[in-house]
Amino acid sequence: MKVLGIETSCDETGIALYCAERGLLAQALHSQIAMHERYGGVVPELASRDHIRRVLPLTRQVLAQAGVARSEIDAIAYTEGPGLAGALLVGAGVGASMAFALGIPAIGVHHLEGHLLSPLLSADPPAFPFVALLVSGGHTQLMQVSGIGHYALLGDTLDDAAGEAFDKSAQLLGLGYPGGPAIARLAAGGTPGRYRLPRPMLHSGDLDFSFSGLKTAVLAAMRRGLADESSRADLAAEVQAAIVDVLVAKSLRALRTTGHERLVVAGGVSANRQLRESLGAASAQARWRVHFPEPALCSDNGAMIAFAGALRLQAGAAPGVGTGMAIDGFRVRPRWSLEDLGAA
């Protein structure tokens, strides 16, 4: 079974072709970072318009790279939510229309489920059950994962997600967008501890997160003044250390609480090297396993959507449009809890 995946939830247009028998055949990704950087964040209308320009050329590119004709596609998976409504509509509209024209099934995929399952595409995939840390620009959650479609929320962010904390702190430091990579680059030349920032809810006793107070503390440090470039690097290092400390502590607490011995970390922030090193060291000490997506699959991408769609279809999920079915439209869900998925 060959599944074409279409990801357009925010500021990256991702297309990929996954084969259940042969694995990932080809993928292509266009990032809108350069377009949104001047605004310091994503402009939804611009994001939607850019997806319209990119999705079909990237689809043709992926099919050519894979050496697969359109008639050989068995199903189409697209991101149904959560995300920006206009951006989601582009991928959903193209995916459902293409499926109807080809007479094949189409299935809407939960964006976070795609991230959560993306480490299964690696050479060392995790076995169920496991704890998942979903950490990105808009989400910071801990989930208990028993199998495909069986997800229980353990902890959620009460305000800013970790990625938002990186982005907003980067803005205050006069860095570019997205903030995570920008802060990591500056932090590489700094030393944490010179500016002591809070670790919000580190000792709360639960598995929830809160990062809005960190942004306020960074603003206060900036107002006191930074003497030189070295001071900026030290503050960036402390921002990164504060976020990583909280993510690591909560993840380890989730493993102890559930009794699981495997942790999956996914989402854009999972590419952060300090987070990977800290979680790797802490897990090894406790003899737990930690799994990350391949670097190319940390950001939003079509491969995770194609893969999740293939698993859902194999598990018997009902497609939205396809052979012998009336086209009754499609839907997108800008707000959509992962727990609402239920079993396939």
N, C-alpha and C positions, 0 to 999 in steps of 0.2 A: 504494500500500500504506500503510495506517494502522496504526501500532504504538503500543500503550499501554505506557508504561514505568512500572515500580514500583520505587522505591528505598527500602529499609528496613535498610541495613547497620549503622547506628549510632544516631545521635540526631536524625535528620531524616527525616521522611516526605515523599518526593517522588513526585509523579504527573505524567505528561506524555503528550501525544498528538503523535506525529510522523508526518508524511506524506511519503513518499519524493518525491512530485511537488511538494508545496507548502511543505515545511519544517515548522517547529515550529508546531503549531496552537494549543496551550494548555498551560499548566503551573501547578501549585500546589505549595506547599512549606509544611510546618509544622516549625518548629524547636523542640526540647525544651530549649534553653539555659536558659530561666527555671526549668524543673523541676530540672535537674541542678546549677544554679549553687550552690545551698546546700550541696552535697556536694563541690564543688571538682572534679568530673569526672563522667563518665557512669556511672550505676548500671544495669547490664544489664537487670535484671528490670523496673525502671520504664520503661526504653526500650521493651522488648517490649510491655508492656501499653499504652503510649501509641500505638504503631504500630497495635495492634488497634483502638483507638478512632478513629484518623484515616484509615486507608487507604481505606475505602469512601466516607465523605463526601467526601474529596478527589477520588476517582475520579469521583463524580457531578458534582462542581464542574467538573472539567476537561472532561468530556464536554458539559456544558451550555455552558461558555464556547466550546467549539469548534463547537457546534451539530451534534454527531455522536451518533447513536444507538449503543447497544451492538452492535446487529446490523451496524453498519458497520465495526467494528474488524476488522482482518485478522489481527492477531497480538498477542501479549502478551509483553513482555520484563520480566524481574524480576532483581534482583541475587541471584546464586547465592553469591557470596562475593568476597573475604574480608570478614569483619566479625564482629559478635556473633552467636552461633549462634541465640539466641532471636529476635533482631530479624530475622535473615535468614529464619527459618521463617515469620514473619508474611507477608512479601511473597511468598515462594515459594509458600506455601500458597494465598494469595488468587489469585495470578497463574495457577497451574496449575489451580486449581478453576474459575476464570472461563473459562479457555481451553477446558477440557473441556466446560463447560456450553454454550459458544457454538460448539463444534466448530471451533476455530481453533488454529493452532500456538502453542505457548509455548516460549520459549527463555531459559535462564539466562545471565546476562551477568556477566562479571568486572567488579567494581567499579572496579578501576584501569584497565581498558581503556576503561570509560566516561569516566573523567577524561582519559585520554590522548587520546581522540578528540574530546573536547568542543570544542577550538579549531576543529575542522572545521565547527562550526555557526556560526562568526563570518562577518562580511562579507568577511574576508581570510583564507581558510583556508590552512594550510600544505600544500605538496606533499610527497609521499614522495620520498626517504627523509629522516628527520630524527632528531635526538637529542631525547629527552623527559626532562625533569626532573619526576618525580612527587613532590610535596612536600605532606604533610598531617600530621594528628595522629599517624597510625600508620605512615606510610611516607615514606621519603626514598630515592629510587632514580633512577639514570640508566639509560635504556634506549636502545638503538639500534632504530629503527623503520623497517623496510623496506616495510611494507604492512600491511593488515588481517590480524591474526593472526601476523605475523612480527616477533617481539620478542626482542631479545638483551640480557641484563642486563650493564651496564657497571660499575655500582657500586651498593652497597647500604649501609644503615646497620648498624653493628655493635652498636648498643645503642639509645639514645633517638633517635627521629626528630626532625626540626626542630620539628614541631608540639608534640611532647612537651616539648622544651626551652622553647618559649614558655610552655606551660601550667605547667610546674613552676617556672619562674622567676617567672611571674606570682603563683603561690601564695606564694612566698617574699617577694615584694614586697607582699603583701596585696591583690592585685588580683583581679578577677573571672575567671570562666570564660566562654568560652574565652580562653586567655592571649594569643594572637596579637593580636587587636584591642585588648585591654586594654593590652598593652605598647606597641603602636603609638600609642595615644592619649596615654599618659604620656610616651613618648619624643619626641613632637612638641614638648614644652616643654623638652627636655634636650639636652645636648651629649655625644656619645660621646668617649671618650678620658680623661675624668677618672678613671674606674675602668677599668683595663686588664684585660680578660678574655681568656682564651685563644681561639684559633681552632683547635679540635681537628682534627688530620689535614690542616691546610691545605697542608703541604709533605710529605705522605706519599708523593707520587709515584704514587699510584693514584687510583681514582675512588670509593673508599668514604668513608663518613661516620661520625662519632661525636660525639654531643652530650652524653653523660652528664657529662663533665668540666666542661662549661660550667655545668651546674646546681650542681655542687660549688663552683665558683669564685664563683658568685652567693651561695651560702650563706655562704662565707667573707667576702665583702664585707659582707653583712648583719651578720654577727657583729662586724665591726670597728666597726659603727655608722654610721648615716646622719644627718647633722646636721639636715636639714630636707627639705621637699618638693622643693626644687631638686635635692638629692642623689639622691632617689629617681628623679627624671626623668632625671638624668644616667646613673644605673645602668641604667634601662630603655633608654635610647638606646644604651648600650654593648652590652647584650644583643642588641638588634635588629641592631646593626652587626656583631657577631661572627657571628651566624647568617647574615646576608646575605653577608658576606665569603666564608664557606666555600661557600655555595651557588653564588655567582657564579664563584669560582675553579674549582671542580670542573666546573661546566657548560662553561666555556670550555675547560678541559683536555679534556673529552669531545669537543667540536667539533674541536679540533686533532687528537686521537687518531684519530677516525673519518674526518676529512676532509669532514664534512658542513657545510653552511652555513646550516642552519635548526635552531632550537631551539624546542621546544614546552614550556611550563611549565604544569602543571596540578595541581589539588588545592587544598585550602583555603588553604594558605599562599601560593598564587599571587596571592591578592588583596592581599597586603602591598604597599603603595605604594613603600616603600624598595627592595624586591626588584625590582619592575617598573622603577623608574627606574635602578637600578644595572645590571641586566642589559640594559636598553635602551641605555644609554650605552656599555657595554662592547661590545655586539654591533655597534652602529653604527660604532664606531671600527675594528673588524675587518672591517666590511662583511658581517656576518652578519645574518640575519633572526631575530627572536624573536617568538613568537606566544603570546598568553595567551587563556584563555577569556573570554567576556563576563563582567562582574562577577557577574551573576546565576547563572552556571554554575560559579563557583569552588567553592562548597560542594557537598555531596552533593545531587543533584537527579535528578528523574525524566527530564528531557530527555536527559541523557547516556546513560541506560540505554535509553530508547526508540530513540535514534539508533544506538547500538552494536548493539542487537538488530536493527534494520532492516538495517544493513550486513552483519551476520552472515547473516541470512536471504537477502539478495540474493546473497551469496557462496555460498549453497548449504549452510549449516549445517543439520544435522538438528534439528528441534524435538523437545521432550520429549513433548508431548501434543497431540492435535489430531484432526481429522476422520479417521475410519477407524482410529484407533490406540487400543489399550487403554490405560487409565490405569494405569500401573505405578508411580505415586508420583513423587516429585521429591526432589531432594537439595539440601543447602546445603553450602558448603565454607568454614568459618570461616578456615581457612588454605589459601591457594591462590596458587601462584606464577604470575605473569603469563607466564613463559616456558613454563609447562605448557599454555598454550592451544593452541599449534601453529597451523598454517594452518587456515582454515575449511574 
